[in-house]
Amino acid sequence: MTTAANRFWSQTEAILDEVPVDVQLHRDDFYSQPDWDVFQMRYTSADGYWLYAWLSVPKGNGPFPAIVRMPDYASVHDIVYTPLRERVVVMNPTFRGQRLSDHSIQAEFPGLLTEGIADTETYIMRRVFADALRGFDALLAQDQAIIGNIAVIGAGLGGALALAVAARRIAVHAVAANTPMALGNPASLAKGLAYPLAELNDYLRLYPDRRDAVKQNTADLDPLKIARRITAPVLLSVGINDTGLCPVAFGEKLAGQISDCDFRAYHGASEGGGHEHAQIQQSWLSDKLGLG
């Protein structure tokens, strides 16, 4: 990891250390079922920003394995469906600007990827990664369920966030990252990309003199720079025609930097294997979480 990236992560951790997590839970009677309870979860991130998450807890005393699904690049992050819910705690955190975490920042899509990008102090995506770390911390801080092994999953931006959390939190037991966004890597600035990465080139067409600033202010977020820190096993999927999230050459480099990586390349694009891979991922997660 470069000195600059080390500095970013150290500063991010220091900022989070100054803010109590302050988890608050409220049972949601509408979504709760006989076999699990669903909670509306609120907690505090960097800058004192309140974040929202869904937390699903199976009936029983535990300890329970847990799955944390990191949010993708979208305005709404809802309750994830999984047939594992009867046996696994499931947390769906959000980042600032997403629905229910948009009390003072309302994210635009497209738009969030370049919001404040000209300066490290204003670039919102740097705080989005802080929010991902704080979401994981909130799971450990809640007192509703005793937690065992934890898997972190995500697609697109959520895949990149999942990898970042695994690199910074040793309690992560497994990672399933689908088409992780190449934000911060030079591949994200190639010409002719699809959205959402195309948003960066849209910005540079408007502000061509800011190319160096964009490179510098996103570089710390490059998944390649934290990949060697990941000790948990990783299931990584890419689509060979993906030009909007995880170009296949970038995905191959990323897999090569992770010590224990099960790499799957599929025909297709940003879906990274679609339904076929979803079945593989469920089986893989069941194995890593000891569900049999």
C-alpha atoms as an extended CHARMM CRD file, in Angstrom:
* protein
*
       292  EXT
         1         1  MET       CA              0.0000000000        0.0000000000        0.0000000000  PROA      1               0.0000000000
         2         2  THR       CA              1.3260000000        3.4570000000       -0.8570000000  PROA      2               0.0000000000
         3         3  THR       CA              2.1580000000        6.0360000000        1.7940000000  PROA      3               0.0000000000
         4         4  ALA       CA             -0.7390000000        8.2310000000        0.6350000000  PROA      4               0.0000000000
         5         5  ALA       CA             -3.2300000000        5.3570000000        0.8570000000  PROA      5               0.0000000000
         6         6  ASN       CA             -1.9190000000        4.4340000000        4.3020000000  PROA      6               0.0000000000
         7         7  ARG       CA             -2.4080000000        8.0190000000        5.3790000000  PROA      7               0.0000000000
         8         8  PHE       CA             -5.9830000000        8.0700000000        4.0830000000  PROA      8               0.0000000000
         9         9  TRP       CA             -6.9840000000        4.9100000000        5.9200000000  PROA      9               0.0000000000
        10        10  SER       CA             -5.2100000000        5.9560000000        9.1240000000  PROA      10              0.0000000000
        11        11  GLN       CA             -6.9310000000        9.3300000000        9.0490000000  PROA      11              0.0000000000
        12        12  THR       CA            -10.2800000000        7.6900000000        8.3500000000  PROA      12              0.0000000000
        13        13  GLU       CA             -9.8530000000        5.3190000000       11.3040000000  PROA      13              0.0000000000
        14        14  ALA       CA             -8.8500000000        8.2330000000       13.5540000000  PROA      14              0.0000000000
        15        15  ILE       CA            -11.9520000000       10.2060000000       12.5600000000  PROA      15              0.0000000000
        16        16  LEU       CA            -14.1830000000        7.2120000000       13.2880000000  PROA      16              0.0000000000
        17        17  ASP       CA            -12.4800000000        6.6210000000       16.6480000000  PROA      17              0.0000000000
        18        18  GLU       CA            -13.5740000000       10.0820000000       17.7680000000  PROA      18              0.0000000000
        19        19  VAL       CA            -17.2830000000        9.3330000000       17.2030000000  PROA      19              0.0000000000
        20        20  PRO       CA            -19.2390000000        6.8330000000       19.3570000000  PROA      20              0.0000000000
        21        21  VAL       CA            -21.1540000000        4.2890000000       17.2620000000  PROA      21              0.0000000000
        22        22  ASP       CA            -24.3190000000        4.8960000000       19.3140000000  PROA      22              0.0000000000
        23        23  VAL       CA            -26.4300000000        2.0520000000       17.8940000000  PROA      23              0.0000000000
        24        24  GLN       CA            -30.1980000000        2.3660000000       18.2020000000  PROA      24              0.0000000000
        25        25  LEU       CA            -32.6230000000       -0.4270000000       17.2610000000  PROA      25              0.0000000000
        26        26  HSD       CA            -36.3650000000       -0.3840000000       16.6920000000  PROA      26              0.0000000000
        27        27  ARG       CA            -38.2430000000       -3.5880000000       15.8190000000  PROA      27              0.0000000000
        28        28  ASP       CA            -40.1490000000       -3.3260000000       12.5410000000  PROA      28              0.0000000000
        29        29  ASP       CA            -43.4300000000       -5.2070000000       13.0120000000  PROA      29              0.0000000000
        30        30  PHE       CA            -44.2750000000       -5.0910000000        9.3050000000  PROA      30              0.0000000000
        31        31  TYR       CA            -41.1650000000       -6.9270000000        8.0600000000  PROA      31              0.0000000000
        32        32  SER       CA            -40.6110000000       -9.2190000000       11.0330000000  PROA      32              0.0000000000
        33        33  GLN       CA            -41.6640000000      -12.8460000000       10.5780000000  PROA      33              0.0000000000
        34        34  PRO       CA            -42.2230000000      -15.8280000000       12.9080000000  PROA      34              0.0000000000
        35        35  ASP       CA            -38.6820000000      -17.0730000000       12.2270000000  PROA      35              0.0000000000
        36        36  TRP       CA            -36.8100000000      -13.7500000000       12.4190000000  PROA      36              0.0000000000
        37        37  ASP       CA            -37.1220000000      -10.1920000000       13.6760000000  PROA      37              0.0000000000
        38        38  VAL       CA            -36.2950000000       -7.1840000000       11.5110000000  PROA      38              0.0000000000
        39        39  PHE       CA            -34.9960000000       -4.0070000000       13.1050000000  PROA      39              0.0000000000
        40        40  GLN       CA            -34.5860000000       -0.4670000000       11.8890000000  PROA      40              0.0000000000
        41        41  MET       CA            -31.0230000000        0.3290000000       12.9040000000  PROA      41              0.0000000000
        42        42  ARG       CA            -29.4190000000        3.7370000000       13.3210000000  PROA      42              0.0000000000
        43        43  TYR       CA            -25.8540000000        4.6060000000       14.2380000000  PROA      43              0.0000000000
        44        44  THR       CA            -23.3130000000        7.4090000000       13.8990000000  PROA      44              0.0000000000
        45        45  SER       CA            -20.4820000000        7.6760000000       11.3710000000  PROA      45              0.0000000000
        46        46  ALA       CA            -17.7490000000       10.1990000000       10.5830000000  PROA      46              0.0000000000
        47        47  ASP       CA            -18.6780000000       13.8570000000       11.0650000000  PROA      47              0.0000000000
        48        48  GLY       CA            -21.4740000000       12.7790000000       13.4120000000  PROA      48              0.0000000000
        49        49  TYR       CA            -23.5470000000       11.6480000000       10.4080000000  PROA      49              0.0000000000
        50        50  TRP       CA            -26.5250000000        9.4160000000       11.2560000000  PROA      50              0.0000000000
        51        51  LEU       CA            -26.8080000000        6.3070000000        9.1030000000  PROA      51              0.0000000000
        52        52  TYR       CA            -29.5930000000        3.7700000000        8.6370000000  PROA      52              0.0000000000
        53        53  ALA       CA            -29.4920000000        0.0020000000        8.2190000000  PROA      53              0.0000000000
        54        54  TRP       CA            -31.8440000000       -2.9560000000        8.1800000000  PROA      54              0.0000000000
        55        55  LEU       CA            -30.9530000000       -5.7060000000       10.6390000000  PROA      55              0.0000000000
        56        56  SER       CA            -32.5770000000       -9.1420000000       10.4970000000  PROA      56              0.0000000000
        57        57  VAL       CA            -32.0540000000      -11.5110000000       13.4520000000  PROA      57              0.0000000000
        58        58  PRO       CA            -33.1760000000      -15.1770000000       13.5520000000  PROA      58              0.0000000000
        59        59  LYS       CA            -35.1930000000      -16.4100000000       16.4970000000  PROA      59              0.0000000000
        60        60  GLY       CA            -33.0350000000      -18.0830000000       19.1230000000  PROA      60              0.0000000000
        61        61  ASN       CA            -30.1020000000      -17.3230000000       21.3620000000  PROA      61              0.0000000000
        62        62  GLY       CA            -27.1960000000      -17.6250000000       18.9440000000  PROA      62              0.0000000000
        63        63  PRO       CA            -24.4000000000      -17.0810000000       18.3750000000  PROA      63              0.0000000000
        64        64  PHE       CA            -25.3890000000      -16.5720000000       14.7460000000  PROA      64              0.0000000000
        65        65  PRO       CA            -23.1920000000      -16.1770000000       11.6920000000  PROA      65              0.0000000000
        66        66  ALA       CA            -23.8050000000      -12.8810000000        9.9290000000  PROA      66              0.0000000000
        67        67  ILE       CA            -23.9050000000      -11.5160000000        6.3950000000  PROA      67              0.0000000000
        68        68  VAL       CA            -23.3180000000       -7.8040000000        5.8350000000  PROA      68              0.0000000000
        69        69  ARG       CA            -24.3800000000       -6.6630000000        2.3700000000  PROA      69              0.0000000000
        70        70  MET       CA            -22.5550000000       -3.4650000000        1.5090000000  PROA      70              0.0000000000
        71        71  PRO       CA            -24.6150000000       -0.9480000000       -0.4820000000  PROA      71              0.0000000000
        72        72  ASP       CA            -24.2700000000       -0.5730000000       -4.2260000000  PROA      72              0.0000000000
        73        73  TYR       CA            -24.1920000000        2.6970000000       -6.1490000000  PROA      73              0.0000000000
        74        74  ALA       CA            -27.9270000000        3.4110000000       -6.0400000000  PROA      74              0.0000000000
        75        75  SER       CA            -30.3620000000        5.6400000000       -4.2130000000  PROA      75              0.0000000000
        76        76  VAL       CA            -32.1920000000        2.8590000000       -2.3500000000  PROA      76              0.0000000000
        77        77  HSD       CA            -30.6970000000       -0.0660000000       -0.4240000000  PROA      77              0.0000000000
        78        78  ASP       CA            -33.5310000000       -2.2750000000        0.7360000000  PROA      78              0.0000000000
        79        79  ILE       CA            -33.8860000000       -5.4900000000        2.7210000000  PROA      79              0.0000000000
        80        80  VAL       CA            -31.9210000000       -8.2090000000        0.9620000000  PROA      80              0.0000000000
        81        81  TYR       CA            -33.6620000000      -11.4950000000        0.2580000000  PROA      81              0.0000000000
        82        82  THR       CA            -31.7630000000      -14.6180000000        1.2370000000  PROA      82              0.0000000000
        83        83  PRO       CA            -32.9750000000      -18.1110000000        2.1090000000  PROA      83              0.0000000000
        84        84  LEU       CA            -30.2620000000      -18.1020000000        4.7820000000  PROA      84              0.0000000000
        85        85  ARG       CA            -32.1790000000      -15.5490000000        6.8530000000  PROA      85              0.0000000000
        86        86  GLU       CA            -33.6370000000      -18.1750000000        9.2040000000  PROA      86              0.0000000000
        87        87  ARG       CA            -30.1320000000      -19.0530000000       10.3980000000  PROA      87              0.0000000000
        88        88  VAL       CA            -28.0650000000      -15.9370000000        9.7570000000  PROA      88              0.0000000000
        89        89  VAL       CA            -28.0900000000      -12.3380000000       10.9790000000  PROA      89              0.0000000000
        90        90  VAL       CA            -28.3760000000      -10.1200000000        7.8890000000  PROA      90              0.0000000000
        91        91  MET       CA            -27.3760000000       -6.4580000000        7.9620000000  PROA      91              0.0000000000
        92        92  ASN       CA            -27.9850000000       -4.0140000000        5.1120000000  PROA      92              0.0000000000
        93        93  PRO       CA            -26.1020000000       -0.7930000000        5.8970000000  PROA      93              0.0000000000
        94        94  THR       CA            -26.3540000000        2.3750000000        3.8230000000  PROA      94              0.0000000000
        95        95  PHE       CA            -23.9720000000        5.2260000000        3.1350000000  PROA      95              0.0000000000
        96        96  ARG       CA            -24.6560000000        8.9410000000        3.4180000000  PROA      96              0.0000000000
        97        97  GLY       CA            -26.9680000000       10.2740000000        0.7480000000  PROA      97              0.0000000000
        98        98  GLN       CA            -28.8740000000        7.0410000000        0.2050000000  PROA      98              0.0000000000
        99        99  ARG       CA            -32.5410000000        6.7670000000        1.1080000000  PROA      99              0.0000000000
       100       100  LEU       CA            -33.0740000000        6.8440000000        4.8890000000  PROA      100             0.0000000000
       101       101  SER       CA            -29.5200000000        8.1690000000        5.3100000000  PROA      101             0.0000000000
       102       102  ASP       CA            -30.2540000000       11.3560000000        3.3740000000  PROA      102             0.0000000000
       103       103  HSD       CA            -31.2870000000       13.7560000000        6.1150000000  PROA      103             0.0000000000
       104       104  SER       CA            -28.6430000000       16.3430000000        5.1760000000  PROA      104             0.0000000000
       105       105  ILE       CA            -27.1100000000       14.9360000000        1.9760000000  PROA      105             0.0000000000
       106       106  GLN       CA            -29.3550000000       13.7420000000       -0.8270000000  PROA      106             0.0000000000
       107       107  ALA       CA            -27.1880000000       11.8580000000       -3.2940000000  PROA      107             0.0000000000
       108       108  GLU       CA            -27.6660000000       12.1520000000       -7.0230000000  PROA      108             0.0000000000
       109       109  PHE       CA            -27.2630000000        9.1310000000       -9.2960000000  PROA      109             0.0000000000
       110       110  PRO       CA            -25.4080000000        9.8780000000      -11.5020000000  PROA      110             0.0000000000
       111       111  GLY       CA            -23.5630000000       12.5780000000       -9.5990000000  PROA      111             0.0000000000
       112       112  LEU       CA            -22.3870000000       11.1270000000       -6.2930000000  PROA      112             0.0000000000
       113       113  LEU       CA            -19.2770000000        9.5650000000       -7.8410000000  PROA      113             0.0000000000
       114       114  THR       CA            -17.9060000000       13.0320000000       -8.6350000000  PROA      114             0.0000000000
       115       115  GLU       CA            -19.4490000000       15.0880000000       -5.8160000000  PROA      115             0.0000000000
       116       116  GLY       CA            -16.6620000000       17.2900000000       -4.4270000000  PROA      116             0.0000000000
       117       117  ILE       CA            -14.0180000000       15.3110000000       -6.3210000000  PROA      117             0.0000000000
       118       118  ALA       CA            -11.7440000000       18.3090000000       -6.9260000000  PROA      118             0.0000000000
       119       119  ASP       CA            -10.5670000000       18.2930000000       -3.2800000000  PROA      119             0.0000000000
       120       120  THR       CA             -9.8010000000       15.4990000000       -0.8200000000  PROA      120             0.0000000000
       121       121  GLU       CA            -11.5910000000       17.4360000000        1.9100000000  PROA      121             0.0000000000
       122       122  THR       CA            -14.8550000000       17.5890000000       -0.0330000000  PROA      122             0.0000000000
       123       123  TYR       CA            -14.8610000000       14.3560000000       -2.0390000000  PROA      123             0.0000000000
       124       124  ILE       CA            -17.8500000000       12.4810000000       -0.6460000000  PROA      124             0.0000000000
       125       125  MET       CA            -16.7670000000        9.0190000000       -1.7780000000  PROA      125             0.0000000000
       126       126  ARG       CA            -13.9400000000        9.1100000000        0.7380000000  PROA      126             0.0000000000
       127       127  ARG       CA            -16.6030000000        9.3730000000        3.4500000000  PROA      127             0.0000000000
       128       128  VAL       CA            -18.6590000000        6.6130000000        1.8090000000  PROA      128             0.0000000000
       129       129  PHE       CA            -15.8000000000        4.2230000000        2.5410000000  PROA      129             0.0000000000
       130       130  ALA       CA            -15.7340000000        5.4740000000        6.1290000000  PROA      130             0.0000000000
       131       131  ASP       CA            -19.4700000000        4.7560000000        6.3210000000  PROA      131             0.0000000000
       132       132  ALA       CA            -18.8390000000        1.1740000000        5.1880000000  PROA      132             0.0000000000
       133       133  LEU       CA            -16.3480000000        0.6280000000        8.0180000000  PROA      133             0.0000000000
       134       134  ARG       CA            -18.7540000000        2.1730000000       10.5080000000  PROA      134             0.0000000000
       135       135  GLY       CA            -21.5750000000       -0.0850000000        9.3320000000  PROA      135             0.0000000000
       136       136  PHE       CA            -19.4630000000       -3.1330000000       10.1360000000  PROA      136             0.0000000000
       137       137  ASP       CA            -18.5360000000       -1.6350000000       13.5080000000  PROA      137             0.0000000000
       138       138  ALA       CA            -22.2230000000       -1.0610000000       14.2500000000  PROA      138             0.0000000000
       139       139  LEU       CA            -22.9570000000       -4.7530000000       13.7290000000  PROA      139             0.0000000000
       140       140  LEU       CA            -20.3310000000       -5.6410000000       16.3190000000  PROA      140             0.0000000000
       141       141  ALA       CA            -21.6180000000       -2.9490000000       18.6860000000  PROA      141             0.0000000000
       142       142  GLN       CA            -25.3190000000       -3.9440000000       18.6380000000  PROA      142             0.0000000000
       143       143  ASP       CA            -26.6090000000       -6.0410000000       21.5260000000  PROA      143             0.0000000000
       144       144  GLN       CA            -29.5960000000       -7.7060000000       19.8790000000  PROA      144             0.0000000000
       145       145  ALA       CA            -27.7000000000      -10.7800000000       18.6450000000  PROA      145             0.0000000000
       146       146  ILE       CA            -24.5150000000      -12.6430000000       19.5160000000  PROA      146             0.0000000000
       147       147  ILE       CA            -22.4520000000      -12.7770000000       16.3300000000  PROA      147             0.0000000000
       148       148  GLY       CA            -20.2340000000      -15.6360000000       15.1440000000  PROA      148             0.0000000000
       149       149  ASN       CA            -18.4950000000      -15.7800000000       11.7490000000  PROA      149             0.0000000000
       150       150  ILE       CA            -19.1380000000      -12.7630000000        9.5190000000  PROA      150             0.0000000000
       151       151  ALA       CA            -19.2430000000      -12.5880000000        5.7190000000  PROA      151             0.0000000000
       152       152  VAL       CA            -19.2380000000       -9.2610000000        3.8980000000  PROA      152             0.0000000000
       153       153  ILE       CA            -20.7840000000       -9.1880000000        0.4360000000  PROA      153             0.0000000000
       154       154  GLY       CA            -21.5720000000       -6.5940000000       -2.2070000000  PROA      154             0.0000000000
       155       155  ALA       CA            -21.8230000000       -5.8270000000       -5.9080000000  PROA      155             0.0000000000
       156       156  GLY       CA            -20.4010000000       -2.9020000000       -7.8450000000  PROA      156             0.0000000000
       157       157  LEU       CA            -19.5180000000       -0.1700000000       -5.3830000000  PROA      157             0.0000000000
       158       158  GLY       CA            -20.7240000000       -2.5710000000       -2.6910000000  PROA      158             0.0000000000
       159       159  GLY       CA            -18.1110000000       -5.0770000000       -3.8450000000  PROA      159             0.0000000000
       160       160  ALA       CA            -15.3510000000       -2.4880000000       -3.4750000000  PROA      160             0.0000000000
       161       161  LEU       CA            -16.6760000000       -1.5160000000       -0.0360000000  PROA      161             0.0000000000
       162       162  ALA       CA            -16.7760000000       -5.1770000000        1.0190000000  PROA      162             0.0000000000
       163       163  LEU       CA            -13.1280000000       -5.6260000000        0.0400000000  PROA      163             0.0000000000
       164       164  ALA       CA            -12.1490000000       -2.4490000000        1.8840000000  PROA      164             0.0000000000
       165       165  VAL       CA            -13.9000000000       -3.5740000000        5.0620000000  PROA      165             0.0000000000
       166       166  ALA       CA            -12.1780000000       -6.9660000000        4.8540000000  PROA      166             0.0000000000
       167       167  ALA       CA             -8.8220000000       -5.2170000000        4.4930000000  PROA      167             0.0000000000
       168       168  ARG       CA             -9.4210000000       -3.0780000000        7.5880000000  PROA      168             0.0000000000
       169       169  ARG       CA            -11.3910000000       -5.4240000000        9.8730000000  PROA      169             0.0000000000
       170       170  ILE       CA             -9.8400000000       -8.7620000000       10.8650000000  PROA      170             0.0000000000
       171       171  ALA       CA            -13.2120000000      -10.0160000000       12.1440000000  PROA      171             0.0000000000
       172       172  VAL       CA            -14.3250000000      -10.5650000000        8.5290000000  PROA      172             0.0000000000
       173       173  HSD       CA            -14.4170000000      -14.3100000000        7.9030000000  PROA      173             0.0000000000
       174       174  ALA       CA            -15.2960000000      -14.3280000000        4.1870000000  PROA      174             0.0000000000
       175       175  VAL       CA            -15.9480000000      -11.8980000000        1.3230000000  PROA      175             0.0000000000
       176       176  ALA       CA            -18.1410000000      -12.2700000000       -1.7560000000  PROA      176             0.0000000000
       177       177  ALA       CA            -17.4820000000       -9.3690000000       -4.1160000000  PROA      177             0.0000000000
       178       178  ASN       CA            -19.2630000000       -9.1950000000       -7.4570000000  PROA      178             0.0000000000
       179       179  THR       CA            -17.8190000000       -6.8540000000      -10.1250000000  PROA      179             0.0000000000
       180       180  PRO       CA            -16.1870000000       -4.5280000000       -7.5580000000  PROA      180             0.0000000000
       181       181  MET       CA            -16.0410000000       -0.9510000000       -8.8190000000  PROA      181             0.0000000000
       182       182  ALA       CA            -12.5880000000        0.0530000000      -10.0760000000  PROA      182             0.0000000000
       183       183  LEU       CA            -12.8580000000        3.5700000000       -8.6220000000  PROA      183             0.0000000000
       184       184  GLY       CA             -9.3780000000        4.9620000000       -7.9490000000  PROA      184             0.0000000000
       185       185  ASN       CA             -7.6380000000        2.6510000000      -10.4100000000  PROA      185             0.0000000000
       186       186  PRO       CA             -6.4180000000        4.0660000000      -13.7540000000  PROA      186             0.0000000000
       187       187  ALA       CA             -8.8530000000        1.6430000000      -15.4340000000  PROA      187             0.0000000000
       188       188  SER       CA            -11.7190000000        3.8050000000      -14.1550000000  PROA      188             0.0000000000
       189       189  LEU       CA            -10.5880000000        6.7150000000      -16.3580000000  PROA      189             0.0000000000
       190       190  ALA       CA            -10.3090000000        4.8390000000      -19.6420000000  PROA      190             0.0000000000
       191       191  LYS       CA            -12.2890000000        6.2600000000      -22.5450000000  PROA      191             0.0000000000
       192       192  GLY       CA            -15.5160000000        4.6440000000      -23.6990000000  PROA      192             0.0000000000
       193       193  LEU       CA            -16.6170000000        3.2030000000      -20.3490000000  PROA      193             0.0000000000
       194       194  ALA       CA            -20.2370000000        2.5590000000      -19.4460000000  PROA      194             0.0000000000
       195       195  TYR       CA            -21.9780000000        3.9980000000      -16.3910000000  PROA      195             0.0000000000
       196       196  PRO       CA            -21.3940000000        4.3930000000      -13.5320000000  PROA      196             0.0000000000
       197       197  LEU       CA            -17.6390000000        4.7870000000      -14.2010000000  PROA      197             0.0000000000
       198       198  ALA       CA            -18.4590000000        6.9050000000      -17.2760000000  PROA      198             0.0000000000
       199       199  GLU       CA            -19.4860000000        9.5750000000      -14.7890000000  PROA      199             0.0000000000
       200       200  LEU       CA            -15.7910000000       10.2990000000      -14.2240000000  PROA      200             0.0000000000
       201       201  ASN       CA            -15.2000000000       11.0010000000      -17.9040000000  PROA      201             0.0000000000
       202       202  ASP       CA            -18.3290000000       13.1320000000      -18.0480000000  PROA      202             0.0000000000
       203       203  TYR       CA            -16.8030000000       15.2370000000      -15.2840000000  PROA      203             0.0000000000
       204       204  LEU       CA            -13.4420000000       15.4830000000      -17.0530000000  PROA      204             0.0000000000
       205       205  ARG       CA            -15.0750000000       16.5890000000      -20.2980000000  PROA      205             0.0000000000
       206       206  LEU       CA            -16.5510000000       19.4740000000      -18.3260000000  PROA      206             0.0000000000
       207       207  TYR       CA            -13.3880000000       20.1570000000      -16.3050000000  PROA      207             0.0000000000
       208       208  PRO       CA            -10.4170000000       18.8680000000      -18.3590000000  PROA      208             0.0000000000
       209       209  ASP       CA             -7.9360000000       20.8290000000      -16.2460000000  PROA      209             0.0000000000
       210       210  ARG       CA             -8.8710000000       18.7510000000      -13.1720000000  PROA      210             0.0000000000
       211       211  ARG       CA             -7.6410000000       15.3720000000      -14.4670000000  PROA      211             0.0000000000
       212       212  ASP       CA             -4.6430000000       15.2910000000      -12.1330000000  PROA      212             0.0000000000
       213       213  ALA       CA             -6.8340000000       16.1980000000       -9.1570000000  PROA      213             0.0000000000
       214       214  VAL       CA             -9.3370000000       13.4580000000      -10.0370000000  PROA      214             0.0000000000
       215       215  LYS       CA             -6.5390000000       10.8790000000      -10.2810000000  PROA      215             0.0000000000
       216       216  GLN       CA             -5.0150000000       11.9760000000       -6.9970000000  PROA      216             0.0000000000
       217       217  ASN       CA             -8.2440000000       12.2810000000       -5.0080000000  PROA      217             0.0000000000
       218       218  THR       CA             -9.6090000000        8.8990000000       -6.0520000000  PROA      218             0.0000000000
       219       219  ALA       CA             -6.3340000000        6.9390000000       -5.9310000000  PROA      219             0.0000000000
       220       220  ASP       CA             -6.5790000000        6.0370000000       -2.2310000000  PROA      220             0.0000000000
       221       221  LEU       CA             -9.8190000000        4.1460000000       -2.9600000000  PROA      221             0.0000000000
       222       222  ASP       CA             -8.2800000000        1.7870000000       -5.5250000000  PROA      222             0.0000000000
       223       223  PRO       CA             -9.1310000000       -1.7860000000       -4.4130000000  PROA      223             0.0000000000
       224       224  LEU       CA             -5.7410000000       -2.9510000000       -5.6950000000  PROA      224             0.0000000000
       225       225  LYS       CA             -4.0110000000       -0.9040000000       -3.0000000000  PROA      225             0.0000000000
       226       226  ILE       CA             -5.6640000000       -2.7550000000       -0.1230000000  PROA      226             0.0000000000
       227       227  ALA       CA             -5.9910000000       -6.2200000000       -1.6870000000  PROA      227             0.0000000000
       228       228  ARG       CA             -2.8640000000       -7.6700000000       -0.0890000000  PROA      228             0.0000000000
       229       229  ARG       CA             -4.2150000000       -6.8060000000        3.3690000000  PROA      229             0.0000000000
       230       230  ILE       CA             -7.1960000000       -9.1290000000        2.9310000000  PROA      230             0.0000000000
       231       231  THR       CA             -6.6650000000      -12.3890000000        4.8040000000  PROA      231             0.0000000000
       232       232  ALA       CA            -10.2120000000      -13.7790000000        4.5450000000  PROA      232             0.0000000000
       233       233  PRO       CA            -11.1360000000      -16.0090000000        1.5690000000  PROA      233             0.0000000000
       234       234  VAL       CA            -12.7110000000      -14.0510000000       -1.2760000000  PROA      234             0.0000000000
       235       235  LEU       CA            -15.1850000000      -15.1360000000       -3.9560000000  PROA      235             0.0000000000
       236       236  LEU       CA            -14.7370000000      -12.6520000000       -6.8060000000  PROA      236             0.0000000000
       237       237  SER       CA            -16.9320000000      -12.5350000000       -9.9110000000  PROA      237             0.0000000000
       238       238  VAL       CA            -16.5190000000      -10.4500000000      -13.0550000000  PROA      238             0.0000000000
       239       239  GLY       CA            -18.2120000000      -10.1760000000      -16.4350000000  PROA      239             0.0000000000
       240       240  ILE       CA            -15.8460000000      -10.3720000000      -19.4050000000  PROA      240             0.0000000000
       241       241  ASN       CA            -17.7150000000       -7.5480000000      -21.1910000000  PROA      241             0.0000000000
       242       242  ASP       CA            -17.9980000000       -5.2560000000      -18.1560000000  PROA      242             0.0000000000
       243       243  THR       CA            -16.8930000000       -1.6940000000      -18.9280000000  PROA      243             0.0000000000
       244       244  GLY       CA            -18.9000000000        0.1590000000      -16.2970000000  PROA      244             0.0000000000
       245       245  LEU       CA            -17.7840000000       -1.3220000000      -12.9810000000  PROA      245             0.0000000000
       246       246  CYS       CA            -15.0100000000       -3.9060000000      -13.0750000000  PROA      246             0.0000000000
       247       247  PRO       CA            -13.2280000000       -4.2580000000      -16.4350000000  PROA      247             0.0000000000
       248       248  VAL       CA            -12.0310000000       -7.8570000000      -16.6800000000  PROA      248             0.0000000000
       249       249  ALA       CA             -8.3190000000       -6.9380000000      -16.8220000000  PROA      249             0.0000000000
       250       250  PHE       CA             -8.7290000000       -5.0020000000      -13.5720000000  PROA      250             0.0000000000
       251       251  GLY       CA            -10.6170000000       -7.9120000000      -12.0020000000  PROA      251             0.0000000000
       252       252  GLU       CA             -7.8430000000      -10.3220000000      -12.9700000000  PROA      252             0.0000000000
       253       253  LYS       CA             -5.2010000000       -8.0610000000      -11.3990000000  PROA      253             0.0000000000
       254       254  LEU       CA             -7.2990000000       -7.7270000000       -8.2660000000  PROA      254             0.0000000000
       255       255  ALA       CA             -7.7060000000      -11.4930000000       -7.9440000000  PROA      255             0.0000000000
       256       256  GLY       CA             -3.9620000000      -11.8880000000       -8.3020000000  PROA      256             0.0000000000
       257       257  GLN       CA             -3.3370000000       -9.5790000000       -5.3420000000  PROA      257             0.0000000000
       258       258  ILE       CA             -5.6880000000      -11.4150000000       -2.9390000000  PROA      258             0.0000000000
       259       259  SER       CA             -4.0220000000      -14.3010000000       -1.1440000000  PROA      259             0.0000000000
       260       260  ASP       CA             -7.0750000000      -16.5930000000       -1.0830000000  PROA      260             0.0000000000
       261       261  CYS       CA             -9.2970000000      -15.7610000000       -4.0600000000  PROA      261             0.0000000000
       262       262  ASP       CA            -11.8170000000      -17.9170000000       -5.9210000000  PROA      262             0.0000000000
       263       263  PHE       CA            -12.0440000000      -15.9810000000       -9.1950000000  PROA      263             0.0000000000
       264       264  ARG       CA            -15.0020000000      -16.5040000000      -11.5560000000  PROA      264             0.0000000000
       265       265  ALA       CA            -15.2170000000      -14.8390000000      -14.9800000000  PROA      265             0.0000000000
       266       266  TYR       CA            -18.5600000000      -15.0330000000      -16.7870000000  PROA      266             0.0000000000
       267       267  HSD       CA            -19.8240000000      -14.1680000000      -20.2420000000  PROA      267             0.0000000000
       268       268  GLY       CA            -21.7740000000      -10.9860000000      -19.7400000000  PROA      268             0.0000000000
       269       269  ALA       CA            -21.1490000000       -7.5690000000      -18.2530000000  PROA      269             0.0000000000
       270       270  SER       CA            -21.7540000000       -5.8720000000      -14.9180000000  PROA      270             0.0000000000
       271       271  GLU       CA            -24.0860000000       -8.6060000000      -13.6450000000  PROA      271             0.0000000000
       272       272  GLY       CA            -20.9750000000      -10.7030000000      -12.9790000000  PROA      272             0.0000000000
       273       273  GLY       CA            -22.6130000000      -14.0700000000      -13.4750000000  PROA      273             0.0000000000
       274       274  GLY       CA            -26.2110000000      -13.2090000000      -12.6340000000  PROA      274             0.0000000000
       275       275  HSD       CA            -28.4460000000      -15.9940000000      -11.3500000000  PROA      275             0.0000000000
       276       276  GLU       CA            -25.8390000000      -18.6760000000      -11.9910000000  PROA      276             0.0000000000
       277       277  HSD       CA            -23.3270000000      -16.9490000000       -9.7620000000  PROA      277             0.0000000000
       278       278  ALA       CA            -25.9610000000      -16.1690000000       -7.1210000000  PROA      278             0.0000000000
       279       279  GLN       CA            -26.4220000000      -19.9040000000       -6.6140000000  PROA      279             0.0000000000
       280       280  ILE       CA            -22.6740000000      -20.4560000000       -6.4240000000  PROA      280             0.0000000000
       281       281  GLN       CA            -22.3220000000      -17.5830000000       -3.9800000000  PROA      281             0.0000000000
       282       282  GLN       CA            -25.0490000000      -18.9030000000       -1.6920000000  PROA      282             0.0000000000
       283       283  SER       CA            -23.4000000000      -22.3180000000       -1.5260000000  PROA      283             0.0000000000
       284       284  TRP       CA            -19.9770000000      -20.7370000000       -0.9710000000  PROA      284             0.0000000000
       285       285  LEU       CA            -21.2580000000      -18.5210000000        1.8350000000  PROA      285             0.0000000000
       286       286  SER       CA            -23.0100000000      -21.4510000000        3.4910000000  PROA      286             0.0000000000
       287       287  ASP       CA            -19.7450000000      -23.3500000000        3.5170000000  PROA      287             0.0000000000
       288       288  LYS       CA            -17.6560000000      -20.4500000000        4.8370000000  PROA      288             0.0000000000
       289       289  LEU       CA            -20.1800000000      -19.6590000000        7.5540000000  PROA      289             0.0000000000
       290       290  GLY       CA            -20.4100000000      -23.2950000000        8.6360000000  PROA      290             0.0000000000
       291       291  LEU       CA            -24.0750000000      -23.7270000000        7.7550000000  PROA      291             0.0000000000
       292       292  GLY       CA            -23.6250000000      -27.1540000000        6.1630000000  PROA      292             0.0000000000
